[in-house]
Amino acid sequence: MSNDAVSASAKGASFLILLQIGSRAVTFALNQILLRFLSPELLGTSVQLELYKIAVQYFSRESLRVAAERRSDGGIQAAVNLSYLAILANIPLGFGIAQWYLSKMTTYSSVPYFAEALRVNQLAALLELLMEPAFTVVQHNMLYKARAAAEGSSVILKTTTVFGIFIWAHRRGIDVGVLPFAVGELVNSITLTIVYWSMTIPVAKAKNFSLFLERIKSSRRIDYVFSLFSKPLLYLISSLFFQTGIKWVLTEGDKYLIAILASLEDQGMYALSANYGGLIARMLFQPIENSSRNLFANLCATASPKQHNANGEPSKYLKTTSSPNKDIQTAANILRDILRAYSIFSLLAFAIGPTLAPLLLRLVAGSRWSDSGAGEVLGTYCYYIPFLAINGVSEAFVAATASTKDLRNQSFWMAGFSALFAASAWLFLRVLELGAKGLVLANCVNMGMRIMFNLSYVRGYFREQGTAFDVADSLPNMYAVAATAVVPGLLSQSRGLLPLLGRYGVAGEFIRVGGIAGALLVMM
């Protein structure tokens, strides 16, 4: 089982990475043209519209998706039944959050068609959740080709729709405001639902289960509410819902904070930096996170039960005397290797990113955006990307293996992290007046605290299973760290030492930075 799961997960991650690279290449090219027609204010407003849809979907389905990955006696049918709760939850959540947006987000009322676009996004969120039963089947059967087909086609159609409407409106002199973004989201949702269902109906027939609600008989181990929903999974969902709510505040709270504390122009600059800076996270790290969470859930399903201390409570600090489980050891090796790869990538991002990012922005978005201050924000964002990567895979392990009690404990810690995040954001934005750069730094503080908690849990979990896991094994060696520390100063000094390259403008800067980056890469 270990080899099959690892192989399937690796293939799945590869498919998803190729999907992201291919679809992002198309959308990236179209977006560069689209940026010529957008102001920072309009881009900032579009982020809030997208955030609305993400919020509705996240609270409707995230805890259900994590719970559905846990195996139960009902098998895949129990997971499919559970997915219908996401559709039901969407109706009150979508309406309630939309009303809150209209009443509280008065800053955007002056943007043309904001209210209409919000209602279109509300419909899009509901239509997209209709795919949840089919998505559950894809995840349980590791049908990553189906997922690649659905997500790749939907992203491309969404971007071409937005691009086409803006170009049409520009040629006719019509101000369509943010409405094209909402229409794009609607096209994206419809495409996802159609493709997912069309590709999973044959699977359901071949494996003899239903994509619709179907009754399941209770067993001695598991009761089913209304003969439909696994009671243990419902208990798990109730614990996960609060935890995912706190996670949402920590993950997306930056966008709400900047809406409250910053101008529309600053919001646009931060949105641009987050979109460009997050390209690597979406193309590479997110597929690895999604695949590894499913993989860790499979490998650690055979974990031995927790030992107990003298009070009869589960203890993370009692080492098991049994020999390590082969699947658990495999999970430890995979997690350690991913973390080591990420730590090496982090050195490159810290050393080269802040200098290279503004140059890339000038090249792809033009001087209008780079001169607005967005280049400096993007350079600062390079410090944040490694935090995103390490937190993503470590949090995937926690989600795949944590008990209900562990998840409650995580929720309390994350509540504290959210308070620290809000305090640091206030310090950087209001006291130090760092603008969008301050918000990036606040996010680094937030992610750093979450990573510390996740790695503490990981160490305790493997100690409990009698498996060796040392976080220090994932760190790069001292020579690579020393070389990284030298590079920023070298980049700064070389600007004056190589005046010949300055004659070639941006091209000369790329040669200078690229040469130093190449030397660092060889050294590492």
MINUKOL-597165 format. One record per residue (C-alpha): x, y, z. Coordinates in pm, whole numbers, plus 32768, in hexadecimal, padded with zeros to 4 digits. Layout:
BEGIN
PT east north   up
PT    X     Y    Z
...
END
This chain:
BEGIN
PT east north   up
PT 8000  8000 8000
PT 811F  80EA 8055
PT 81C3  80D2 7EFD
PT 8075  80EE 7E44
PT 800C  8220 7F0B
PT 815B  82CD 7EE0
PT 815F  8283 7D6B
PT 7FFB  82FE 7D38
PT 803C  8435 7E06
PT 817E  8485 7D49
PT 80CD  845D 7BFA
PT 7FAF  8531 7C7B
PT 8096  8646 7CEC
PT 8145  863B 7B99
PT 7FFC  8658 7ADD
PT 7F8B  877B 7BB7
PT 80D8  882F 7B93
PT 80D0  8808 7A17
PT 7F67  887E 7A1A
PT 7FC5  89B4 7ADF
PT 80EE  8A03 7A00
PT 8028  89D4 78BF
PT 7EF1  8A91 7929
PT 7FB6  8BA5 79D4
PT 808A  8BD7 789D
PT 7F51  8C22 77D1
PT 7EAB  8CF6 78DB
PT 7FF0  8DAB 792C
PT 8017  8E1C 77C3
PT 7EAF  8E9A 77B3
PT 7EC6  8F45 7904
PT 7FF8  900B 7899
PT 7F2B  90A3 7780
PT 7E02  90D4 786A
PT 7ED4  9198 7965
PT 7EF6  92AD 7862
PT 7D7F  92EC 7882
PT 7D65  92D4 79FF
PT 7DA3  93D6 7B0C
PT 7E21  9376 7C67
PT 7CC8  93D3 7CF1
PT 7C13  92E3 7C08
PT 7D09  91CA 7C4E
PT 7CE4  91FF 7DC5
PT 7B68  91E6 7DA9
PT 7B7E  90A6 7CDB
PT 7C46  9007 7DF5
PT 7B29  9046 7EE9
PT 7A32  8FA8 7DF8
PT 7B0E  8E75 7DD7
PT 7B3A  8E6F 7F4F
PT 79C0  8E61 7F7D
PT 79A3  8D28 7EA9
PT 7AD0  8C85 7F4F
PT 7A3D  8CCF 80A8
PT 78EC  8C35 8056
PT 7989  8AFD 7FC3
PT 7A8A  8ADA 80D8
PT 798E  8AE1 81F6
PT 789B  8A06 8133
PT 7987  88EC 80D6
PT 7AE5  88FB 8170
PT 7A99  883F 82B3
PT 79C5  8747 81ED
PT 7ADF  8705 80F6
PT 7BDC  86C2 8208
PT 7AE8  85DE 82C1
PT 7A8D  8523 8181
PT 7BF9  84C0 8151
PT 7BE5  83F7 8293
PT 7B74  8294 824A
PT 7A2F  820C 82E0
PT 7964  80CC 82CF
PT 7887  8166 81C8
PT 79AD  818B 80DA
PT 798D  827A 7FBA
PT 7810  828A 7FD2
PT 782A  831F 8130
PT 7916  842A 80A8
PT 782E  8476 7F82
PT 7704  849B 806C
PT 77CE  8586 8146
PT 7820  8667 801E
PT 76B1  86C8 7FF6
PT 76C2  8780 8141
PT 77AA  887A 8097
PT 769E  88CD 7F97
PT 759D  88FA 80AB
PT 7685  89D6 817A
PT 76CC  8AB8 8051
PT 756C  8B4A 803C
PT 7564  8C05 818C
PT 76DA  8C4B 8188
PT 76D5  8CDE 8029
PT 75B0  8DC2 8074
PT 762D  8E2D 81CB
PT 778F  8E82 815D
PT 770A  8F3D 802A
PT 762A  9015 8106
PT 774F  905D 81ED
PT 7822  90C9 80C4
PT 7716  91B6 8045
PT 76E1  9254 819A
PT 784A  9269 8212
PT 7921  928A 80D9
PT 78A0  93E7 8086
PT 79F5  9448 7FF6
PT 79A3  937F 7EBE
PT 7845  940D 7E86
PT 78D5  950F 7D96
PT 796A  9400 7CB7
PT 787F  93C0 7B8D
PT 77AD  9283 7BA5
PT 7840  9214 7CF1
PT 76F1  91A3 7D83
PT 768E  90ED 7C42
PT 77E0  9042 7C2F
PT 77BD  8FD0 7D99
PT 766E  8F28 7D4F
PT 7701  8E78 7C1F
PT 781A  8DF7 7CFD
PT 7715  8D7C 7DF4
PT 7678  8CA9 7CE1
PT 77CD  8C32 7C6C
PT 7828  8BB8 7DCA
PT 76EA  8AE8 7DDC
PT 7719  8A50 7C82
PT 7880  89F3 7CCC
PT 7820  893A 7E0A
PT 7740  8858 7D38
PT 7884  87AD 7CCE
PT 78D8  873B 7E33
PT 7853  85D4 7E14
PT 791E  85A2 7CD6
PT 7A51  864A 7D6E
PT 7A3D  855B 7E97
PT 7A46  8433 7DA7
PT 7B77  84C4 7CF8
PT 7C31  84F0 7E41
PT 7BDC  8396 7ECA
PT 7C44  82E8 7D89
PT 7D6F  83CD 7D4A
PT 7CED  8424 7BEF
PT 7DDE  8541 7BBE
PT 7DBB  8541 7A42
PT 7C4B  8594 7A6E
PT 7CA0  86AA 7B60
PT 7DA8  8735 7A74
PT 7CAE  8738 7954
PT 7BA2  87E6 7A21
PT 7C79  88EF 7AC4
PT 7D4E  8933 7992
PT 7C26  896D 78AA
PT 7B68  8A3E 79AB
PT 7C8C  8B2A 79F1
PT 7CD0  8B63 787F
PT 7B60  8BA3 782E
PT 7B40  8C8D 7958
PT 7C6A  8D60 78F0
PT 7C0A  8D70 7780
PT 7AA8  8DD8 77E3
PT 7B24  8EF7 78BE
PT 7C21  8F5D 77B6
PT 7B21  8F51 769C
PT 7A1C  9025 7753
PT 7B1A  9130 77B4
PT 7BA4  9149 7652
PT 7A42  9158 75BF
PT 79DA  9267 76B8
PT 7B19  9330 767D
PT 7AE5  9335 7504
PT 797D  93A8 752C
PT 79CD  94A4 763C
PT 78F0  93FB 773F
PT 7944  9404 78B3
PT 78F6  92A4 7932
PT 799C  92D5 7A84
PT 79E8  918B 7B34
PT 78CE  90CA 7A8A
PT 79BC  9006 79A2
PT 7A69  8F6C 7AD1
PT 791C  8EE8 7B51
PT 78B9  8E5A 79FE
PT 7A0C  8DAE 79F0
PT 79CC  8D0C 7B44
PT 7878  8C93 7ACA
PT 7913  8BF3 7995
PT 7A1E  8B54 7A73
PT 791A  8ABB 7B5C
PT 7840  8A30 7A45
PT 796C  8995 7996
PT 79ED  88EE 7AD4
PT 789C  8855 7B26
PT 785C  87D0 79C7
PT 79B7  8739 7999
PT 79C8  8699 7AF2
PT 7872  85F4 7AD2
PT 78AD  857D 796D
PT 79F5  84D5 79D0
PT 797B  842E 7B13
PT 782A  839F 7AA4
PT 78D9  8279 79F1
PT 79AD  823C 7B29
PT 7877  8228 7C05
PT 77D4  812D 7B1A
PT 790E  8057 7B03
PT 7946  804D 7C7D
PT 77D6  8029 7CD6
PT 7795  815B 7DAD
PT 76B9  828C 7D7F
PT 7714  83F8 7D49
PT 75CE  8451 7DF4
PT 755C  8427 7F5C
PT 7534  82B9 7FB4
PT 74D9  8211 80FB
PT 75E6  8153 81BD
PT 759F  8053 82CC
PT 7638  809A 8420
PT 773D  7FA5 849E
PT 77B7  7F4E 85FA
PT 78D3  8043 85D5
PT 7827  8167 8527
PT 76CA  81FB 8538
PT 7637  82C4 8419
PT 7556  83F0 844E
PT 741A  83C7 8378
PT 74CF  8295 82EC
PT 7596  838C 8218
PT 76A9  843C 82DC
PT 77B9  8395 83AC
PT 7797  840A 8515
PT 7911  83FE 8560
PT 7953  84D0 8429
PT 7847  85CA 8493
PT 78F4  85ED 85E5
PT 7A3D  8622 8530
PT 799E  872B 844F
PT 791F  87EB 857E
PT 7A84  87F9 8606
PT 7B17  884E 84B3
PT 7A20  8965 846B
PT 7A9A  8A42 8585
PT 7C02  89ED 8535
PT 7BD6  8A3D 83C1
PT 7B2D  8B85 8421
PT 7C61  8BF1 84E3
PT 7D3B  8B78 83C4
PT 7C6E  8C4C 82D5
PT 7CAA  8D84 83A7
PT 7E1F  8D3E 83A5
PT 7E2D  8CE5 8233
PT 7D47  8DE9 819A
PT 7D30  8EE9 82AF
PT 7E3C  8FBB 8208
PT 7D4C  9013 80EF
PT 7C43  908A 81E5
PT 7D43  914C 82AF
PT 7DC9  9202 817F
PT 7C61  9252 811A
PT 7C33  92FB 826E
PT 7D89  9398 829D
PT 7DFA  93EE 813C
PT 7D86  94B7 8010
PT 7D02  9417 7ED2
PT 7E4F  9466 7E28
PT 7F14  93B1 7F39
PT 7E22  928E 7F20
PT 7E65  9278 7DAA
PT 7FDE  9273 7DDF
PT 7FC4  9165 7EE8
PT 7EDB  9098 7E09
PT 7FD0  90AD 7CE7
PT 80F2  9044 7DC5
PT 802C  8F25 7E5C
PT 7FC4  8EAB 7D02
PT 8124  8EAF 7C74
PT 81CB  8E3E 7DB5
PT 80CD  8D29 7DE2
PT 8108  8C97 7C87
PT 8212  8BA7 7D09
PT 8136  8B4D 7E32
PT 800D  8AFE 7D50
PT 80D3  8A4B 7C41
PT 81BB  897A 7D19
PT 8175  897F 7E8E
PT 7FF8  8964 7E89
PT 7FEE  8824 7DB6
PT 80F5  8787 7E99
PT 802C  87EF 7FCC
PT 7EE6  875D 7F45
PT 7F86  8615 7ED8
PT 8054  85EB 8015
PT 7F26  861C 80F7
PT 7E77  84FB 804B
PT 7FB9  842F 8051
PT 7FFA  846A 81C5
PT 7E91  840A 8214
PT 7EC9  82BD 8161
PT 8021  8273 81F2
PT 7FC7  82D2 8357
PT 7E7A  821B 835A
PT 7F36  80F1 83EE
PT 7FCF  81BD 850B
PT 7FC9  8121 8664
PT 7ED6  81BF 875D
PT 7F57  82CA 8844
PT 7FF3  8263 898B
PT 7F65  82F1 8ACC
PT 8004  8390 8BFB
PT 7FB6  834D 8D69
PT 7E77  841C 8D55
PT 7DF2  834E 8C34
PT 7E20  8469 8B3C
PT 7ECD  844B 89EA
PT 8038  84B0 8A06
PT 811B  852C 88F3
PT 824F  84F9 89C5
PT 8249  8383 8A08
PT 8319  82C6 8910
PT 828B  8182 888E
PT 835C  8048 88BC
PT 82DF  7F98 8786
PT 83A9  7F94 8646
PT 835B  80AD 8552
PT 8240  8073 845C
PT 82C5  8065 82F6
PT 81B6  8150 8272
PT 81F5  8247 838D
PT 836A  8243 8340
PT 831B  8285 81D1
PT 8243  83B0 8234
PT 835E  8438 830D
PT 845B  8414 81F3
PT 837A  84BF 80F5
PT 8327  85E1 81DD
PT 8497  8612 8237
PT 8500  8611 80C6
PT 83F6  870E 8065
PT 8455  87F4 8185
PT 85C6  87DD 8125
PT 857A  8837 7FBC
PT 84A9  895D 8034
PT 85BA  89D7 811F
PT 86B6  89DE 8001
PT 85BC  8A98 7F28
PT 858C  8B8F 8047
PT 86FA  8BF1 803C
PT 86DF  8C45 7ECA
PT 85A0  8D0D 7F03
PT 8638  8DD5 8023
PT 877D  8E1E 7F6C
PT 870A  8E6D 7E0A
PT 8592  8EB2 7E1B
PT 858B  9016 7EA6
PT 8679  908F 7D93
PT 85F1  8FC0 7C72
PT 847B  8FF2 7CB2
PT 846A  916A 7C61
PT 8528  912C 7B1D
PT 8435  901C 7AB5
PT 830C  90FB 7B08
PT 8394  9213 7A2E
PT 83C0  911B 7914
PT 8267  907A 791E
PT 8185  9190 79A4
PT 8235  92C8 792E
PT 82BB  93FD 79DD
PT 815C  9472 7A3F
PT 8146  9360 7B45
PT 82B4  9343 7BA3
PT 82D1  94B9 7BE4
PT 8199  94B6 7CBE
PT 824D  9400 7DD8
PT 81CA  92A7 7D7A
PT 832F  9238 7D26
PT 83A5  926C 7E8C
PT 8271  91B9 7F12
PT 82B4  9092 7E29
PT 841F  9089 7E9C
PT 83AD  9075 8006
PT 82B4  8F66 7FA6
PT 83D9  8E85 7F47
PT 8423  8E5D 80BC
PT 82BF  8DDE 80ED
PT 82BA  8CCE 7FE0
PT 8397  8BD2 809C
PT 82BB  8BFC 81D1
PT 818C  8BA2 80F9
PT 8237  8A6A 8076
PT 82AF  89DF 81C4
PT 8169  8A2D 8274
PT 809F  898B 815B
PT 8141  8833 816A
PT 8165  882C 82E6
PT 7FF9  8892 8313
PT 7F94  8786 8218
PT 8034  8683 82FC
PT 7F7A  870A 842B
PT 7E2E  8706 8372
PT 7E68  859F 82FE
PT 7ECE  850B 844D
PT 7E49  85DF 856D
PT 7D3D  855A 8656
PT 7C0A  8626 86B4
PT 7CB6  868E 87F8
PT 7DEF  86F5 873A
PT 7D1E  87C7 864D
PT 7C73  8878 8770
PT 7DC8  88C0 8805
PT 7E3D  8947 86B5
PT 7D0A  8A28 86A4
PT 7D5D  8ACB 87F1
PT 7EC2  8B0A 8788
PT 7E53  8B96 8639
PT 7D64  8C81 86EC
PT 7E92  8D0A 87A4
PT 7F52  8D23 865D
PT 7E36  8DEB 85C2
PT 7E49  8EE8 86DE
PT 7FC3  8F01 86AE
PT 7F8F  8F2C 8536
PT 7E97  9048 856B
PT 7F82  90F2 8661
PT 80AE  90D5 8577
PT 7FDE  9154 8452
PT 7F73  9283 851E
PT 80DF  92C1 857F
PT 8165  92AA 841C
PT 8046  9360 836F
PT 7FD8  946B 8466
PT 8104  94A9 8549
PT 8227  9471 845A
PT 8155  94D1 8327
PT 81F7  93CD 8246
PT 80BE  93A4 8170
PT 809F  9264 80A6
PT 8205  91FF 8103
PT 819E  9204 8271
PT 8081  9116 8229
PT 8173  9021 8187
PT 8250  902E 82BD
PT 8120  8FF3 839D
PT 80D0  8EC0 82CC
PT 8234  8E41 8302
PT 8201  8E5D 847B
PT 80B8  8DA3 845D
PT 8146  8C89 8388
PT 827A  8C69 8463
PT 81A4  8C27 8596
PT 80D0  8B27 84DC
PT 8205  8A71 845D
PT 828F  8A5A 85C0
PT 814C  89BA 8639
PT 8139  88C9 8512
PT 829F  884F 8538
PT 8270  8823 86AE
PT 8143  8746 8665
PT 8204  8683 855B
PT 8322  8637 8649
PT 8232  85C3 8757
PT 816E  84EB 8665
PT 829C  842D 85E2
PT 8330  840A 873F
PT 81E7  8369 87A4
PT 8203  8273 8684
PT 8369  8218 86D7
PT 83ED  82B9 8598
PT 8519  83A0 8592
PT 84D3  84FD 850A
PT 85BC  8623 8542
PT 8560  8774 84AA
PT 86D4  87CA 84A0
PT 8702  86BE 8392
PT 862B  8795 82AC
PT 8707  88C9 82C9
PT 8814  8929 81CC
PT 897F  8919 823A
PT 8A44  8A3F 82C5
PT 8B03  8A7E 8181
PT 89C6  8AB5 80BB
PT 8941  8B9F 81C8
PT 8A89  8C61 81CB
PT 8A86  8C87 8051
PT 8920  8D06 8060
PT 897A  8E0B 8164
PT 8A88  8E9A 8081
PT 89B0  8EBB 7F47
PT 88DB  8FF1 7FA2
PT 8A15  90BC 7FE9
PT 8AB7  903B 7EAB
PT 8986  90A2 7DE0
PT 898F  91FD 7E76
PT 8B05  9230 7E40
PT 8B0A  91A1 7CDF
PT 8A1E  92B0 7C65
PT 8B38  93AE 7C7B
PT 8C51  92C0 7C1B
PT 8BB5  925C 7ACF
PT 8B5F  93A8 7A24
PT 8B7A  9309 78CD
PT 8A41  923A 7908
PT 8986  9374 796F
PT 898B  93E8 7805
PT 889F  92D0 77A7
PT 878C  9332 789B
PT 86AB  921D 791B
PT 875F  9118 7845
PT 88AA  9173 78EA
PT 880C  9156 7A42
PT 878B  8FFC 79ED
PT 88EA  8F91 7981
PT 8981  9015 7AC3
PT 887E  8F78 7BAD
PT 886E  8E37 7AE1
PT 89E6  8E07 7AEF
PT 89EF  8E28 7C69
PT 88BE  8D48 7C8D
PT 8962  8C40 7BB2
PT 8A9E  8C48 7C86
PT 89CD  8C1D 7DC3
PT 8912  8AF9 7D29
PT 8A56  8A49 7CCB
PT 8ADD  8A83 7E2A
PT 89A3  89F2 7EC7
END
